Amino acid sequence: FKNGIYWCPLIGAYTGARREEIAGLAPSDIVESDGFACFSIEDSELRRIKNLSSRRLIPIHSHLIDLGFLDHVKRAEREKQNCLFPELYEAGNDAFGRKVGRRMRQVIDQQLGAEGKKLSFHSLRHYVQNQLDLEGVDDKIVRDITGHEGKDIHDKVYRKTTPTQSLVEALEMLPKII
């Protein structure tokens, strides 16, 4: 059985999503768009999003599917779980994600020591953005994947969402990490 400590960093490395966006996913947040399985990132009873631009669909990378993520979702549905990673919930904080953040800090410290001092779960957002930039992916597509706001009023208000197929093509440029 693979839990949230396993899945969350992988999802982060293939989506650039924020820790809380991932840790607070519900089975119902896995949706289909244009024939592709996607993460639906939006406000829910489990989590809040940072801003309007954070509301988005992110296709699920094929490597996550190959690793069995959709099977994890199906099991959560069968077991009638309200969230995909219940072990990451902290009642005292009424929040998801801090456990995986602390565990990632431990792993970074163990593996990289002082060289990893500036790294955290959030570094995965930078990794995804930088990798997509290096691949020449259009800035608007990168923003649609990562949930960053546009540069001006036109981008923020009037822009159309990138087609799912284009998001898939961009995400599939990310290298396999395991």
Disulfide bonds with the S-S distance in Angstrom:
none
